[in-house]
Structures are given as structure tokens and as C-alpha cells.
Amino acid sequence: MNRFGKTCTPWRPLAVLALVLPWLPGCLPAGLTRSARTLEPGEHEVGAALSWSRWQHGAVDWFDGTVVPGHRDASTFQIANPVPEASYRHGWREGLDTGVRIGFGSGFGELDVRWRAWRSAGLAVALNPAFGMVLIEAWKGSRLTLPVLVTWAPARAWAVTLALRGVRQTVEAAALDPFVKGAAQPAQRWSRGESGWSAGGGLGVEYRTDDWFVMPTVDVATGAGAIGALGRTSPYELLQVTATLSGGITFGKELARFRKAAEELERRQGQ
């Protein structure tokens, strides 16, 4: 319930984000490393993040139907995103929360579920499956991410997280044209790769109080692309590195605790 006497629900921000997602331009960023420490039941988290990404692909020669093969040297493509991503999370029960994030500059939207599978003596392990997509033509596609998060908290406020993830990427953008010189094709398309499974990981350091948090992370993702003609394709390797600085505020857990205590008192009085 807010100060105007109206009940606040987690569905309203999710509905607004769902309406906004299809209209945002941009690219497909790396997976984001999150802490294995979940929100408390009834707790809300609103955050923002700034990121910088760098894609690198190896040199490749391919058959283009002529005597002289096509060629592209190893190169890099990078984006510093000055427009922050926005995120929202809600704690549903002990050890379980869900979240959504959108990139106003990158145009990427993602939904995720975080389930803490184990916790003991400052160490926690969580599963954090996520699904995201981009609709614009240059980066059109989707991604299913299946990470395992391991977080060690040496102190109440500080925590270090290691993430290992498998990624299933679906690329719907037009394939690279083998009959066009490599340098003449958009760098972002070379960096996009092709559909398939890949692996990645990340490392993050989090500082969290009862009211706010900040967490710098570095994420690495591998991938592969292919180009060729007449059924003769040549693969090339991809590597993506993303540095992210995220932070935000948390609220609502005190109210949730009060409601739970009031419900428990009411239940006992009714017995």
C-alpha cells in the first residue's frame, strides 16, 4: 500500500515494460551476472545499469563461387552504451524472485527467474534461467540463458559472485552475403554470429544495504559464425566481453513482514 492508500502490486511495472519492449531499437548484450542472494518475500528492487561491450571475431576465408576466396581479417566491434538499462525484481517467497530488464539504448528485453538452491555459512548457489529478445532487423533474434550462480558473502554487505552459463541463441537477421566483400558488410552482423549453443561466464562484486546496492560485473560469452556459398561454409569464432555497472534501491520487505505478522496474529485470534 502506498502513501495514497492504494495497493502496490508488482504486475503494474511488468505490464508497462511489456508494452515498451517491442518499440526499442538496439543490439543483443551479454548475459548479466547477478548475485545468488535472492530478495525477501514481498521485497521490490528497482535498478539501472550502464555497460560497455566488445565483440571480437577471428579471420575467415570462404568460398564465394570464384577462384579467389572471400576473406575478412580478424576485427573488433565495440559499443559504449550511455543510455542505462532499467530493471525491476520482486521477491515471491524465500529463495525465489523474478525480474525483468530492458535496454533503452540497446533495445534488449529479458525476463528471468532466480531460485536459490542451496545456502550455508555465507555461500549460496542459485539457478537463474532467463529469456531475452530483440526485434529490430540488424540484431533480430532471441536468447535463452541457463546460468548457475555461486555467491560468497564474507560480510553482510559484501559479496562476490561467479556465474557459469550455457546460452542458446537464435539469430533471425539476414545471413552474411558470401558474394559481398567482408569489409563491406556491417560489423555488427559479423559480431552477431549464428544460431546455436555457446558458453560463457561472469564475475561480479556486490555491495548491498537494506535500502540500496551497487554491483560492477564483467561477463564473457563465446560464439560462432559462418559464411559461404553453394553449401560450402567456413566457420569463425566470436568472443564478447561486457563490463557493467549496476545499482538500485530496494523496498517493501518491512511492509511484507508486517502483513505476515498481522495475518499470523489474526489466524491465532480466530482459533
Secondary structure, 3 states (H helix, E strand, C coil): CCCCCCCCCCHHHHHHHHHHHHHCCCCCCCCCCCCCCCCCCCCEEEEEEEEEEEEEECCEEECCCCCCCEEECCEEEEEEEEEEEEEEEEEEECCEEEEEEEECCCCCEEEEEEEEEEEECCEEEEECCEEEEECCHHHCEEEEEEEEEEEECCCCCEEEEEEEEEEEEEECCCCCCCCCCHHHCCHHHHHHCCCEEEEEEEEEEEEECCCEEEEEEEEEEEEEEEEEECCEEEEEEEEEEEEEEEEEEEECHHHHHHHHHHHHHHHHHHC
